[in-house]
Amino acid sequence: MKSPWILLTCSEFLTILTVALASSDAACPSPNGGEDLKPQRREVYDGGRIFDISHRLRPDMPTWGSKDGLGQFLWLSESMKNGSYTNNSEMKLPIHTGTHVDAPGHVFDRYFDAGFDADSLDLGLLNGPALLVDVPRDENITAEVMKSLHIPMGVRRVLFRTLNTDRRLMWKKEFDTSYVGFTKDGAQWLVENTDIKLVGVDYLTVAAYTDLLSPHLVFLEGRDIIIVECLKLDDIQVGIYSVHCLPLRLLGAEGSPTRCILIK
């Protein structure tokens, strides 16, 4: 009787082994005995149809008011190199870091106490058709600028690309107070004259540095507008896309980091 373990001929075994090795070249050993592995980090997926518009969290990215950037926010609390069975990381960072959303409780204490947090935000507004527009590059987003954009009624989600993107402010470690943002009258014009319910901007805050609070109050008082800040809008053509933003379900938090993508 033949042994039950001998099921393949030598030629069959060699054929399977050759195919397996050819399909796993990423895991081939390097000359130093390790594995020659290198992850592919992309901004565009699916043949140019999907764009990642969220910023990668990194120690040298700008954070509010800091000259030194975010700093170390991620560390290994358990390491396989030190004898642990698995690698386990922990992180600590401000909620309003990188690409993130603002909930009504960010600027209204009564809404914070009532529980209007990141977990209460409407996913129907955070996902759907969106318009990417270029803002005139020489000024903040005022009422006059909003008029000049001629955004049609019925458009509910707009991403505003400004001089912040051209200046690559999100790639500079030091916080820059000269960024472009909404003024109070620009925010008021949007609320009163458009159907926009999702406002996306390309720096750390929606509001111009000269008046940080008023635009937030205008946008969030009605609890029907969601602010998405710190979007990465480089090298994407203006036009209509499908936007998808998914904040973390942070109970009791007045905002949340989010992953946002655009799909043609």
Residue pairs with C-beta under 8 A, 6 or more apart in sequence:
8 16
21 28
26 36
26 37
27 35
27 37
28 35
28 36
29 35
29 36
30 36
41 56
42 52
43 51
43 52
43 232
44 50
44 51
44 52
45 51
45 52
48 264
49 263
49 264
50 261
50 262
50 263
50 264
51 236
51 241
51 261
51 262
51 263
52 232
52 259
52 260
52 261
53 99
53 159
53 231
53 232
53 233
53 236
53 243
53 260
53 261
53 262
54 98
54 99
54 231
54 232
54 258
54 259
54 260
54 261
55 61
55 98
55 99
55 170
55 230
55 231
55 232
56 98
57 70
57 73
57 74
57 93
57 97
57 98
57 257
58 70
59 69
59 70
59 71
59 72
59 73
60 69
60 70
60 173
61 69
61 70
61 97
61 98
61 170
61 171
61 173
62 69
62 70
62 169
62 170
62 172
62 173
62 174
62 175
62 176
62 204
63 69
63 70
63 94
63 97
63 175
63 204
64 94
64 96
64 175
64 204
64 205
65 175
66 174
66 175
67 173
67 174
67 175
68 173
68 174
69 173
69 174
70 93
70 97
73 91
73 92
73 93
73 97
74 89
74 90
74 91
75 89
75 90
75 91
76 87
76 88
76 89
77 88
77 89
77 90
78 84
78 86
78 87
78 88
79 87
80 86
80 87
93 257
95 250
95 253
95 254
95 255
95 256
95 257
96 102
96 106
96 204
96 205
96 229
96 255
97 257
98 230
98 257
99 228
99 229
99 230
99 231
99 232
99 257
99 258
99 259
99 260
100 228
100 229
100 230
100 247
100 255
100 256
100 257
100 258
101 118
101 121
101 126
101 226
101 227
101 228
101 229
101 245
101 247
101 255
101 256
101 258
102 206
102 216
102 220
102 226
102 227
102 229
102 254
102 255
103 111
103 116
103 117
103 118
103 120
103 121
103 220
103 253
103 254
103 255
103 256
104 111
104 112
104 116
104 220
104 221
104 223
105 111
105 112
105 113
105 114
105 115
105 116
105 117
105 254
106 112
106 216
106 220
106 254
106 255
107 213
107 216
107 217
107 220
108 116
108 217
108 220
108 221
111 220
111 223
112 254
115 252
116 223
117 250
117 251
117 252
117 253
117 254
118 247
118 248
118 249
118 250
118 253
118 254
118 255
118 256
119 249
119 250
119 251
119 253
121 226
121 247
122 226
123 246
125 156
125 157
125 197
125 198
125 226
126 198
126 226
126 228
126 243
126 244
126 245
126 246
126 247
126 258
127 242
127 243
127 244
127 245
127 246
128 156
128 157
128 242
128 243
129 156
129 157
129 240
129 241
129 242
129 243
130 157
130 158
130 159
130 198
130 200
130 240
130 241
130 242
130 243
130 262
131 151
131 155
131 157
131 158
131 159
131 239
131 240
131 241
132 158
132 159
132 161
132 233
132 236
132 237
132 238
132 239
132 240
132 241
132 262
133 149
133 151
133 158
133 159
133 160
133 161
133 238
134 161
134 238
135 141
135 145
135 149
135 160
135 161
135 162
135 163
135 180
136 145
136 148
137 162
137 163
137 166
138 163
139 145
139 180
140 180
140 181
140 182
140 183
140 186
140 208
140 210
141 160
141 162
141 180
141 181
141 182
141 183
141 186
141 208
142 183
142 185
142 186
143 183
143 185
143 186
143 188
143 189
145 186
146 186
146 189
146 190
146 193
146 194
147 189
151 158
151 194
151 196
153 194
153 195
154 195
155 194
155 195
155 196
156 195
156 196
156 197
156 198
157 196
157 197
157 198
157 200
157 243
158 194
158 196
158 198
158 199
158 200
159 200
159 201
159 228
159 231
159 233
159 243
160 199
160 200
160 201
160 202
161 202
161 233
161 236
161 238
162 180
162 201
162 202
162 203
163 180
164 170
164 179
164 180
164 201
164 202
164 203
165 202
165 233
165 234
167 176
168 234
169 176
169 179
169 203
170 202
170 203
170 230
170 232
175 204
177 209
178 209
179 203
179 204
179 205
179 208
179 209
180 203
180 208
181 201
181 203
181 205
181 206
181 207
181 208
181 209
181 215
182 190
182 199
182 201
182 206
182 207
182 208
182 215
182 219
183 208
183 210
183 211
183 214
183 215
184 211
184 214
184 215
184 218
186 215
187 206
187 207
187 214
187 215
187 218
187 219
188 218
190 196
190 199
190 219
191 218
191 219
191 222
191 225
196 225
197 224
197 225
197 226
198 225
198 226
198 228
198 243
199 206
199 219
199 225
199 226
199 227
199 228
200 227
200 228
200 229
200 231
200 243
200 260
201 227
201 228
201 229
201 230
201 231
202 230
202 231
202 232
202 233
203 229
203 230
204 229
204 230
205 212
205 229
206 215
206 216
206 219
206 227
206 229
207 213
207 214
207 215
207 216
208 215
216 227
219 225
219 227
220 227
228 245
228 258
228 260
231 260
236 262
241 262
241 263
241 264
242 262
242 263
242 264
243 260
243 261
243 262
243 263
244 260
244 261
244 262
244 263
245 258
245 259
245 260
246 258
246 259
246 260
247 255
247 256
247 257
247 258
248 256
248 257
248 258
249 256
250 256
